[in-house]
């Protein structure tokens, strides 16, 4: 081997070592950035606006700080839907489909639960969103016998199936062991985000239901398939027109953030990690306020962008989920040295915020008028 080749090998080895050292240094700086951002000395609107954070103890978030100065955006999950187009029209500044969302001082007052129609106790079979078929008995049948017959019929295709029973006094309730029922009602959900009930799904449902009826000596009242399918398609149009989502992004102004340190800090802020990798901010009642994505794969160690997403029809307006999500984005941007941006990585103008605030309330009002208020069991089932 010549001196020249040896020199090349030495130079190449030196370069490789230098690259490794540089990458390790970058990871170290990213980790320290996140650690410093979430140190105890920082105030956090997500936990307690008046007290320092105890980093050793996880707490549920308290979004008490209403002084938001960020410009979040609306993302339409179904761009072709006409009602969404009217509600969430394109931004005049960027020309994209993302527009500013309400500031903390909207013109219109937010809807509260007191303005929504009072629904009867919600049962798993709902005549508004299910195709409901009654099966009447000649004599009352015990709940345990009914449950054994219907145990295997939980889904037809992707459409869920539920049953309720009617007692001697005419009251309807979930079928329970020990109860006696004069009739049962089978309901197959007519619509979900995957689409409306199809002729094939309906036919399969009826076929399986007839077997149950024969085993229980019941008399089913089967509706006309064409009417059911037409109703399902009309309901699906409503779902398509009201399938709106709000998103805000926090982008790093400089170096990316160390993912392992960031995830630990987010969990201390109140986020729960889901199996799909997204983090969920719980609402305190078993539901979700909004989710957060790190926008990187499981093998990545750093990220430079966080996306917070609110599923609008699935959360009640009274929870002010958008305000909570905006406060979270503001806190993260301040702590991590980032900027709240749209999907095109551009800051959003404040020009349309007051107008959009009123339109968002109109959106919730339209859902309430249709007796499918946002956040209700009906809405959560339809937009599943």
C-alpha positions in Angstrom: 0.0 0.0 0.0 1.4 3.4 -1.0 1.8 6.4 1.2 -0.9 8.1 -0.8 -3.4 5.3 -0.1 -2.6 5.3 3.6 -3.1 9.1 3.6 -6.5 8.7 2.0 -7.5 6.0 4.6 -6.4 8.3 7.4 -8.3 11.2 6.0 -11.5 9.2 5.4 -11.3 7.8 9.0 -10.9 11.2 10.4 -13.9 12.5 8.4 -16.1 9.6 9.6 -15.2 10.2 13.2 -15.9 13.9 12.8 -19.4 13.2 11.4 -20.2 10.8 14.3 -19.0 13.4 16.9 -21.0 16.1 15.2 -24.2 14.1 15.1 -23.8 13.2 18.8 -23.2 16.8 19.6 -26.4 17.8 17.7 -28.4 15.1 19.6 -27.0 16.4 22.9 -27.9 20.0 22.1 -31.5 18.9 21.0 -31.9 17.0 24.3 -30.7 19.9 26.4 -33.0 22.3 24.5 -36.0 20.2 25.5 -34.8 19.7 29.0 -34.3 23.4 29.5 -37.6 24.2 27.9 -39.5 22.0 30.4 -37.4 22.8 33.5 -39.3 23.6 36.7 -38.7 27.3 36.4 -41.0 27.7 33.4 -44.6 28.6 33.8 -47.1 26.5 31.9 -50.7 27.4 31.0 -51.3 23.6 30.6 -50.8 22.8 34.3 -51.1 25.8 36.6 -50.8 29.4 35.4 -50.0 30.6 38.9 -47.5 28.0 40.2 -44.3 26.3 39.0 -44.6 22.8 37.5 -43.7 19.9 39.7 -41.7 17.8 37.2 -41.9 14.7 39.3 -45.7 14.5 39.3 -48.1 14.2 36.4 -51.1 16.5 36.6 -54.2 16.9 34.5 -54.1 20.1 32.4 -55.9 23.3 33.5 -56.4 25.6 30.6 -57.0 28.8 32.6 -55.0 31.2 30.5 -57.3 32.7 27.9 -54.8 35.3 26.6 -54.0 33.6 23.3 -51.9 35.4 20.8 -51.4 32.7 18.2 -53.1 32.2 14.9 -54.3 28.7 14.5 -55.9 27.3 11.3 -58.8 25.2 10.1 -58.1 22.1 8.1 -61.0 20.6 6.1 -60.9 16.8 6.1 -63.5 16.6 3.3 -62.7 19.4 0.8 -65.5 18.5 -1.5 -68.3 18.9 1.1 -70.4 22.0 0.2 -71.2 23.0 3.8 -67.6 22.8 4.9 -66.6 24.9 1.9 -69.0 27.6 3.1 -67.9 27.3 6.7 -64.2 27.0 6.3 -63.4 28.9 3.1 -59.9 29.4 1.8 -57.4 31.9 3.3 -57.2 35.1 1.4 -53.6 35.6 2.4 -52.1 32.2 1.4 -54.5 30.9 -1.2 -54.6 27.6 0.6 -57.6 25.7 2.1 -56.5 26.7 5.6 -57.9 29.7 7.2 -57.5 31.4 10.6 -59.5 30.2 13.5 -61.0 32.4 16.3 -58.9 34.5 18.5 -59.5 34.6 22.3 -61.9 37.5 21.8 -64.5 36.3 19.3 -67.4 38.4 18.2 -69.9 35.6 18.9 -70.3 34.0 22.3 -69.4 30.3 22.2 -72.2 27.7 22.4 -72.8 26.1 25.8 -74.5 22.9 26.6 -77.5 24.8 27.9 -78.2 25.9 24.3 -78.2 22.4 23.0 -81.5 20.4 22.8 -81.9 18.1 25.8 -81.8 14.5 24.5 -83.4 11.6 26.2 -81.1 9.1 27.9 -78.9 7.8 25.1 -79.2 4.1 24.4 -77.1 2.0 22.0 -80.0 1.7 19.6 -80.9 5.1 18.2 -83.7 5.6 15.7 -82.1 8.7 14.2 -78.8 7.0 13.1 -79.7 3.3 13.2 -81.9 1.1 11.0 -84.1 -0.2 13.9 -86.0 -3.5 13.5 -88.3 -4.7 16.3 -88.7 -8.4 17.2 -91.8 -9.0 19.3 -92.4 -12.1 21.5 -95.7 -13.9 22.3 -94.6 -14.2 25.9 -91.7 -12.4 27.8 -88.3 -13.9 27.4 -85.4 -13.8 29.9 -82.5 -11.6 29.2 -79.9 -14.3 29.5 -81.6 -16.3 26.7 -81.7 -13.3 24.4 -78.1 -12.4 25.2 -76.9 -15.9 24.2 -78.7 -15.6 20.8 -77.4 -12.1 19.9 -73.9 -12.5 21.3 -72.3 -13.1 17.8 -74.0 -10.3 16.0 -71.9 -7.2 16.8 -70.9 -6.1 13.3 -72.0 -6.5 9.7 -69.1 -5.5 7.5 -67.9 -2.3 9.3 -71.3 -1.3 10.6 -71.9 -1.9 14.4 -75.0 -3.7 15.5 -76.7 -3.1 18.9 -79.7 -4.4 20.7 -82.0 -3.1 23.4 -85.1 -4.7 25.1 -88.6 -3.6 26.0 -90.0 -4.6 29.4 -93.6 -5.2 30.4 -94.0 -1.6 31.5 -93.0 -0.4 28.0 -89.6 1.0 29.0 -86.7 0.3 26.8 -83.2 -0.4 28.2 -80.1 -2.4 27.6 -80.7 -6.1 27.7 -79.5 -7.5 31.0 -79.3 -10.9 32.7 -82.3 -11.4 35.0 -84.6 -9.1 33.1 -87.7 -10.2 31.1 -88.6 -8.6 27.8 -91.6 -8.5 25.5 -89.7 -7.3 22.5 -86.2 -6.5 21.4 -85.0 -3.8 19.0 -82.0 -4.5 16.7 -80.2 -1.5 15.3 -77.5 -1.4 12.6 -75.7 1.9 12.2 -76.5 3.5 8.9 -73.5 5.7 8.5 -69.9 6.1 9.6 -66.9 8.0 8.2 -66.2 5.0 6.0 -69.5 5.4 4.2 -73.3 4.7 4.3 -74.9 1.3 4.8 -74.8 -0.7 1.6 -77.4 -3.1 0.1 -75.1 -6.0 0.8 -74.6 -5.1 4.4 -78.3 -4.6 4.9 -79.2 -7.9 3.3 -76.6 -9.7 5.5 -78.0 -8.0 8.6 -81.6 -9.1 7.8 -80.5 -12.7 7.1 -78.7 -13.0 10.4 -81.6 -11.3 12.2 -84.1 -13.8 10.8 -82.1 -16.6 12.3 -82.2 -14.9 15.7 -86.0 -14.4 15.3 -86.6 -18.0 14.5 -84.6 -19.2 17.5 -86.5 -16.9 19.8 -89.9 -17.4 18.1 -90.0 -13.7 17.5 -91.9 -11.7 14.9 -89.6 -9.3 13.1 -90.9 -6.2 11.2 -88.6 -5.8 8.3 -88.5 -2.3 6.6 -88.2 -1.8 2.8 -84.5 -1.9 1.8 -84.8 0.9 -0.7 -86.1 3.3 1.9 -83.4 2.3 4.4 -80.6 2.8 1.8 -82.0 6.2 0.8 -82.1 7.3 4.4 -78.6 6.1 4.9 -77.3 8.1 2.0 -79.1 11.2 3.1 -77.5 10.8 6.6 -74.1 10.3 5.0 -74.4 13.6 3.2 -74.9 15.3 6.6 -71.8 13.5 7.9 -69.7 14.5 4.9 -70.8 18.2 5.2 -69.9 18.4 8.9 -66.7 16.4 9.0 -64.4 19.2 10.0 -61.1 19.2 11.8 -58.9 21.9 13.2 -55.2 21.7 13.2 -52.3 23.9 14.5 -48.6 23.1 14.0 -45.6 24.1 16.1 -42.4 24.3 14.0 -38.9 24.6 15.4 -37.2 27.9 14.7 -33.8 26.4 14.9 -32.4 22.9 15.7 -34.9 20.0 16.0 -36.0 18.7 19.4 -34.9 15.4 21.0 -37.9 13.1 20.7 -37.4 10.9 23.8 -37.0 13.9 26.1 -39.9 15.7 24.4 -42.3 12.7 24.8 -41.5 12.4 28.5 -42.2 16.1 29.0 -45.5 15.9 27.0 -46.7 13.0 29.2 -46.0 15.1 32.3 -48.0 17.9 30.8 -51.0 15.5 30.6 -50.8 13.8 27.2 -51.5 10.0 27.0 -49.8 8.1 24.2 -52.0 6.0 22.0 -51.1 2.7 20.2 -50.9 4.6 16.8 -48.1 6.8 18.2 -50.2 9.9 18.6 -50.6 11.6 21.9 -54.1 12.4 23.3 -55.0 15.2 25.7 -57.8 13.6 27.8 -60.9 15.6 28.7 -61.2 14.1 32.2 -64.3 12.0 31.4 -62.7 9.3 29.4 -62.7 11.2 26.1 -60.3 13.2 24.1 -59.9 17.0 23.8 -57.4 16.9 20.9 -54.4 14.8 19.7 -50.8 15.6 19.0 -48.5 14.0 16.4 -44.7 14.3 16.3 -44.8 13.7 12.5 -41.9 11.2 12.5 -41.5 7.5 12.5 -40.8 5.3 15.4 -37.1 4.9 14.4 -36.5 8.7 14.5 -34.8 10.4 17.4 -35.6 14.1 16.7 -38.5 16.1 15.3 -38.8 19.7 14.2 -42.6 19.8 13.9 -45.6 19.0 16.1 -49.2 18.9 14.9 -52.2 19.3 17.2 -55.5 18.1 15.8 -59.1 18.6 17.0 -61.9 16.4 15.7 -64.6 19.1 15.9 -67.9 17.1 15.8 -66.7 14.7 18.4 -66.1 17.2 21.2 -68.8 19.2 22.9 -68.6 23.0 22.4 -68.8 23.6 26.1 -65.4 22.0 26.6 -63.7 24.7 24.6 -61.4 22.2 23.1 -60.1 24.7 20.5 -59.2 27.1 23.2 -57.4 24.4 25.1 -55.6 23.3 21.9 -54.5 26.8 21.1 -53.3 27.4 24.6 -51.2 24.2 24.4 -49.7 25.2 21.0 -48.8 28.6 22.4 -47.2 27.1 25.5 -45.2 24.6 23.4 -44.1 27.3 21.0 -42.9 29.5 23.8 -41.1 26.8 25.7 -39.4 25.1 22.7 -38.5 28.2 20.7 -41.0 27.4 17.9 -43.7 29.1 15.9 -47.3 28.2 15.4 -47.7 27.8 11.6 -50.1 26.4 9.0 -49.5 23.2 6.9 -47.5 25.3 4.5 -45.2 26.4 7.3 -46.4 30.0 7.1 -47.7 32.1 10.0 -51.5 32.8 9.7 -53.0 36.3 9.3 -55.4 37.6 12.0 -57.7 39.2 9.4 -60.5 36.7 9.3 -60.6 35.5 12.9 -63.7 37.4 14.1 -65.7 36.3 11.1 -64.6 32.6 11.5 -65.5 32.7 15.2 -69.1 33.3 14.3 -69.0 30.7 11.6 -67.7 28.1 14.0 -70.6 28.8 16.3 -72.9 28.4 13.3 -71.4 25.1 12.6 -72.1 23.8 16.1 -75.6 25.3 15.9 -76.3 23.4 12.7 -75.3 20.2 14.4 -77.5 20.9 17.4 -80.5 21.8 15.1 -80.1 18.5 13.4 -80.4 16.8 16.8 -76.8 15.6 16.5 -75.0 18.0 18.8 -71.2 17.9 18.7 -69.7 15.6 21.4 -72.9 13.6 21.9 -73.0 9.8 21.6 -74.8 10.3 18.3 -72.0 12.5 16.9 -69.3 10.2 18.2 -70.8 7.2 16.6 -71.5 8.9 13.2 -68.0 10.4 13.0 -66.2 7.2 14.0 
